[in-house]
Amino acid sequence: MKSKPKKSTAQSARSRPYTLRKRADQVAETRRRITEAAVALHSTIGPAATTISMIAERAGVQRHTLYAHFPDERSLFMACSGMAMARDPFPDAARWRGLEDAGDRLRAGLREIYDWYARNADMAGCVLRDAEHHALTREVNDLRLGPPLAAVHAVLGEGLNERQRAMLNLALSFYTWRTLTRESGLSRNAAVAAMARAVETTRSASGPS
């Protein structure tokens, strides 16, 4: 019986990059599945209630495989939140700076943010709820949403007095959007108009109460 001819050195050298690429693709696919599973669970039962075992089962991997990609919960949370934000980034406040009228800036900002809340209502609701009592959720949420929200406050709050800034803070809240649209049935435009008017007509902190 003839033995199979051995691969030449040149053939082995050519096959090595292919093997490495295939392995890298498999690793990336496994990481993607794990991250997708975390996003799905965080959007339904919330980060605080999600366990490593739940994520591994949903991703179709063993726990040791998950830990090979994400050695701790924080690294997994960062990957999960990063994927969610990459798919639908929080509105960029820099786009509104070109609007000279403060009222136009305010309405443009609220429209974009309320649209973002509508698209991400399940995830935002679970994350913000859990952030009140779950330290890791709060930390990652602050890292992801803190900077863009600070930029929003800087752009939309320019020229506002203290009370108007307080009203702006209320207008930008996810819970305000949810109360106005999901619970009270206002349209996006009606909710924007109501909160923009509330910000613009709030009296000065130095005026009568």
N, C-alpha and C positions, 0 to 999 in steps of 0.2 A: 504494500500500500504506500503510495507516494505521499510524502509530507507536503504541507502547504509551503509555498515559497515564502521566505521571510521578506518583510518590507525593506526596501532599500533605505539608506540614511536620508536620501532626498525625499522619499515618500513620507517618512516619519516626520520630517521637518515641515512638510506641507500640511500634514494632517493636524499637527499640534495647535496652530492658531485656530482652526475650525473647532477643535475640541474645547479649547479655552473659551471661545465665543459662545459655544453651546452651553457650557457650564455657567458662564456669566448670565446668559439669557434665562436659564433655569432659576438661578439665584434671584434675579430681578423679578421674575414672575412670582416666585414664592413670597418675596417681600411685598409685592403689590397685593397679592391675595390676602395676606395677613393685615395689611393696612386697610384694604377695602372692608374686611370683616370688622375691624375696629370702628371705622366710620359708620357702618350700618348699625352696629350695636349702640354706639354713642348717640346716634340719632333717634333711637327708639326707646331703649331703657335707660340711657344716660351713662356717662363715664363712671360715676360712682358705683353703679350696680354691675358694671361689666367686669367680668373676671378673665384672667388669662386663659382658663380652660374654655370659656365660651368663645373667645376669639379663635383659639386653636381649632376647636371643633367646627366653627363656621368656615374657617379658611381651609379645612381639610388637611391639617398638619398636626404633628405631635408637639407636645409642649416643649421638648428639647429643641425642636426645629425653630419654634417661635423664639426661644431664648437665644438661639444662635444669631438671629437677625436683630432682635431687640433684647438686650441683656437686662433691662429694667422697664418698669411701667412708664417712666418719664420719657425715655427714648421712643417708646411706642406712641405715647400721647402726642409727642412732637411730630412724629411722622403722620399720624392720623389728622391732626389739626392742619399740618402743612398741606396734605392732600386736599382737604376740604377748602382751604383758602386759595390754593392754586387753581382749583376748578372754578371757583367763583370768588374772586378777590373782593375785599371790602371796598366800597367806593373811594376813589382818590380825590381828596379835597382840593388838590392843586388845580383840577379842571375848572373849579368854580371861581378861582381868583380873577379870571378874565371878565367876569360879570361885574360891571361898575356899580350897579344898583344893589344895595344891601338886601333889599327884599327879594330881588331876583336870585341872588346867591342863596338866600335862605330857602326859598322854595325849590330851587334846583337840587340843593343838598338833601332836603327832606324827601323829595321824590325818589332820588337814587337810593337813599338809605332805606326807605320804606319798601321799595322794590326788592332790595337785598334781603330784608327781613322776611318778606313774603316767600322768596325762593328758598330761604334757609330756616324757615320757621321751626321745623322739627328739631334740627340740630341746635339752633340757638336756644330754644326753650329748654331742652335737656341740659345743655352746658351751663347756662346761666342759673338754672335751678340748683344744679349740683355744686356750682362754684360757691354758693353760700355756705356750704358745710364741708366740702371736700377740697383739701388744701392743694392737691396736685392739679385738679381741674381749674381752680382759681389761678394758680401760677401760670399754667399754659394759656389760659384764656387772656390773662393780662399781657402776656408776651405777644400773643397773636393780634389781639384787638386794641391793646393799649395805645400803641403808636398811631395807627390810623384814626382812632377816635380822638386822640389829642390833636391831630392835624385838622380834623373836622371842627373841633371846638375853636381852634385858633382862627380858621377861615370864617366860619359862620358867626363867631362871637365877636369879631372885630367891631369896635365902636358901640357895643352894647353896655348898658349899665349893669349893676350888680343883680338887680331883680330880673332883668331880661336874660342875663346869663343863666340864672337859676331856671327860668322858664325854658330856655334853650336846652338845658340839661334834661328837663322833663320831656321835651319834644323829641329828643334823640333817643330816648329809652325804647328798647324793644318792647317792654311791657306797655308803654303808652301806645305804640303802634298796634299791639295785639288787642288792647282794650278798645281802641277806636274802630279797628277794622274787623277783627274776628268776633269780638263780643258785642259791639254796638252796631255793626253792619255798615259802617261808613265806607265809601269808596276810597281808593288811594288819594284821589284828588281832593275829596272832601276832608279827609284827615289832614292832608298837607295844609290846606287852606285854614283849617281851624287852628292848628298849632302855630302856623306862621303868624296869624292874626294875634294869637295869645302872646307870642314873643314881642311883636311890634307894639302892642298896646299896653304892655305891662308898664306901670308907672315907675318913675325913678325912685331909688331907695331913699332919696332925700325928700321926696314928696310926701303928701298925706297918705296914711295907710287906708 
